[in-house]
């Protein structure tokens, strides 16, 4: 059984072994409690410290690599290739993120196959 949590509900997929049936059930959950502002738990503090340490190591490494290759000359064509590669990488990355955002917002990702259609809960008359 696999569960996918969304902000307002929990979607549970059940996979039956040996059968080709897939089922989906949606449970409405209560809204999450607001987090206390300004206070970090111990785990969050450790995670923040680890991320800051990784950032510092990355900056030191990038600076060392950049300054060590200072004596290697780059032609005008190299600078053009570097600039165009950076520009088009950013365009493709931003474009794909925008497509993912709009696809998620438009509802096309909700039910990719008819197998994952929401089951309706039985009413008191049907029980």
C-alpha positions as CSV (number, residue, x, y, z in Angstrom):
1,X,0.0,0.0,0.0
2,X,1.4,3.4,-1.0
3,X,0.1,6.7,0.4
4,X,0.5,10.2,-1.1
5,X,-0.2,13.1,1.2
6,X,-1.5,16.4,-0.1
7,X,-2.2,19.4,2.0
8,X,-5.9,18.7,2.4
9,X,-6.3,15.0,1.9
10,X,-4.5,11.6,1.8
11,X,-4.6,9.5,-1.3
12,X,-4.0,5.8,-0.7
13,X,-3.3,3.4,-3.5
14,X,-3.8,-0.3,-2.8
15,X,-2.1,-2.9,-5.0
16,X,-3.4,-6.4,-4.8
17,X,-0.7,-9.1,-5.4
18,X,-1.5,-11.5,-8.3
19,X,-4.4,-9.4,-9.6
20,X,-4.6,-6.6,-12.1
21,X,-6.9,-4.4,-9.9
22,X,-5.7,-1.1,-8.7
23,X,-7.8,0.9,-6.2
24,X,-7.7,4.4,-5.0
25,X,-9.3,5.9,-2.0
26,X,-9.4,9.5,-0.9
27,X,-9.6,10.4,2.8
28,X,-10.2,14.0,3.8
29,X,-7.9,15.0,6.6
30,X,-8.2,17.8,9.1
31,X,-6.2,20.9,8.2
32,X,-2.6,20.9,9.5
33,X,-1.9,22.8,12.6
34,X,0.1,26.0,12.1
35,X,3.7,25.7,13.0
36,X,5.2,27.7,15.8
37,X,7.0,30.6,14.3
38,X,10.7,31.3,15.1
39,X,11.6,28.1,16.9
40,X,13.7,25.3,15.4
41,X,13.5,21.7,16.7
42,X,16.7,19.7,17.2
43,X,16.4,17.9,13.9
44,X,15.7,21.0,11.9
45,X,18.8,22.6,13.5
46,X,21.0,19.7,12.6
47,X,19.6,19.7,9.0
48,X,20.1,23.5,8.7
49,X,23.7,23.1,10.0
50,X,24.4,20.3,7.5
51,X,23.0,22.3,4.6
52,X,25.1,25.3,5.6
53,X,28.2,23.2,5.8
54,X,27.6,21.7,2.4
55,X,27.1,25.3,1.0
56,X,30.4,26.5,2.5
57,X,32.3,23.5,1.2
58,X,30.8,24.0,-2.3
59,X,31.7,27.7,-2.3
60,X,35.3,27.0,-1.1
61,X,35.7,24.2,-3.8
62,X,34.3,26.4,-6.6
63,X,36.6,29.3,-5.6
64,X,39.6,27.0,-5.5
65,X,38.8,25.6,-9.0
66,X,38.1,29.0,-10.4
67,X,41.3,30.6,-9.2
68,X,43.5,27.5,-10.1
69,X,42.4,27.7,-13.7
70,X,43.1,31.4,-13.9
71,X,46.2,30.9,-16.0
72,X,44.4,28.9,-18.8
73,X,43.4,31.3,-21.6
74,X,40.0,31.1,-23.1
75,X,39.3,32.4,-26.6
76,X,36.4,34.6,-27.6
77,X,34.7,31.5,-29.0
78,X,35.0,29.8,-25.7
79,X,33.4,32.7,-23.9
80,X,30.5,32.7,-26.4
81,X,30.0,29.0,-26.0
82,X,30.0,29.3,-22.2
83,X,27.5,32.2,-22.3
84,X,25.2,30.4,-24.8
85,X,25.4,27.2,-22.9
86,X,24.5,28.9,-19.6
87,X,21.7,30.9,-21.2
88,X,20.0,28.0,-22.9
89,X,20.4,25.7,-19.8
90,X,18.6,28.4,-17.8
91,X,15.9,28.8,-20.5
92,X,15.3,25.0,-20.7
93,X,15.2,24.6,-16.9
94,X,12.9,27.5,-16.4
95,X,10.6,26.4,-19.3
96,X,10.3,22.9,-17.9
97,X,9.6,24.1,-14.4
98,X,6.9,26.5,-15.8
99,X,5.4,23.6,-17.8
100,X,5.3,21.4,-14.7
101,X,3.7,24.2,-12.7
102,X,1.0,24.9,-15.3
103,X,0.3,21.2,-15.8
104,X,-0.1,20.7,-12.1
105,X,-2.4,23.7,-11.8
106,X,-4.6,22.8,-14.8
107,X,-5.6,19.4,-13.3
108,X,-4.2,17.2,-16.1
109,X,-2.1,15.3,-13.6
110,X,-5.0,14.3,-11.3
111,X,-6.2,11.2,-13.0
112,X,-3.7,9.9,-15.5
113,X,-5.5,6.6,-16.1
114,X,-9.1,5.6,-15.4
115,X,-7.9,3.0,-13.0
116,X,-7.2,5.7,-10.4
117,X,-10.7,7.3,-10.3
118,X,-11.9,8.3,-6.9
119,X,-14.3,5.8,-5.3
120,X,-17.4,7.3,-3.9
121,X,-18.1,6.5,-0.3
122,X,-21.4,4.6,0.4
123,X,-24.3,6.7,1.8
124,X,-26.5,5.5,4.7
125,X,-29.2,4.4,2.1
126,X,-26.8,2.0,0.4
127,X,-25.5,0.3,3.5
